[in-house]
């Protein structure tokens, strides 16, 4: 039912309390009379029930205003983009649901008790991924961030980087617990239909991805070494990285100077993932490994959060032959929201350039947006301020990077904030894409590939 002006103000708590940026209105449109007459129907529909209402905090507003100042959409483009985003099923092709603040007091007790670096790391990760289950303040933060972003589903990073089974299980357990306990708001999805249902019911969903192929590493036989691919599929994992930056027994990662491609064992891994129904992801793989995996895969495969080398060359980007090979499988490249991978201005405009290049070169069927960006609770700084200094672990092997001269700025990261998702849609409207093309990029392509993997 359409709300009148009185209902609209009652739901949002008043225009002054919500803030123009929270409504997607650039600073130029400051008259309340003009706001109500020009945007009233759209915003009334956007916030048509208390379940959909949201409140932007100061950080969100600043991020939103900055991105708007970069894009400079017309009123018509902004209106249409926000409406399209609201109605579309939005599927982040790789990223993170909002993160909770840690419990500073509990961490302090652990540190004072001489907890090891690994214990502290485990505590921090568990808190950031599950604390909203029992802490109401964090739960409200979580819900609000989802609503501001307008995202239906995230292909959730649910496995710590590497191939060790025990390591991969921990993060998967955290998100399984969260979605079990908060399923009325954000649930674990195991099929594309679950995601579609969540959109229809005004809920959210996580589709799980692991940051490595789980291997027992006994090396008794190829078949025994691959048996955990099925086990993790049954636990809900629907996509896996072949490599994570470094070389492993499957192939070369993107950070290796060598470019050796898939190993014989890696070829067996791709075939087993195809057989079981796990999407092959080469976002962190070297160019030759990525190309050979695409040439071998019999199912659509992806580079879930990457960029186009033709726009800006980075070890995490993909050159045209790799993107074409991925497209030839029926898959897509997810353009990320990491400034140093995008290059150039490193902001939301740079993201749009990468999207536009792939759309024009390979078609809108082969593009997604995999932000690789998380919203972190506004209470994080307050909680971290309570935590005393402690001995931190060394940088782990998988995370080692070659030197990168690109200088990221706070403004770049602000413009690509996860809660700015509606403005990614506005940016595509500005580039003149048809609504159907935008819907594919926002989520349709990810749903199609997910369905093909399970076929």
Buried (B, 14 or more C-beta within 10 A) or exposed (E): EEBEEEBBBEBBEEBEEBBBBBBBBBEEBEEEEEBBEBBBBBBBBBBBEEEBBBBBBEBBBBBBBBBBEBBEBEBEBBBBBBBBBBBBBBBBBBBBBBBBBBBBEBBBEBBEEEBEEEEBBBBBBBBBBBBBBEBEBBBEBBBBBBBBBBBBBBBBBBBBBBBBBEBBBBBBBBBBBBBEBBEEBBBBBBEBEBBBBBBEEEBBBBBBBBBBBBBBEEEEEEEEBBEBBBEBBEBBBBBBBBBBBBBBBBBBBBBBEEEBBBBEBBBBBBBBBBEBBBBBBBBBBBBBBBBBBBEBBEBBBBBBBBBBBBBBEBBBBBBBEBBBBBBBBBBBBBBBBBBBBBBBBBBBBBBBBBBBBBBEBBEBBBBBBBBBBBBBBBBBEEBEEEBEEBEEEEEEEBEEEEEEEBEEEEBBBBBBBBBBBBBBBBBBBBBEBEBEBBBBBBBBBBBBBBEBBBE
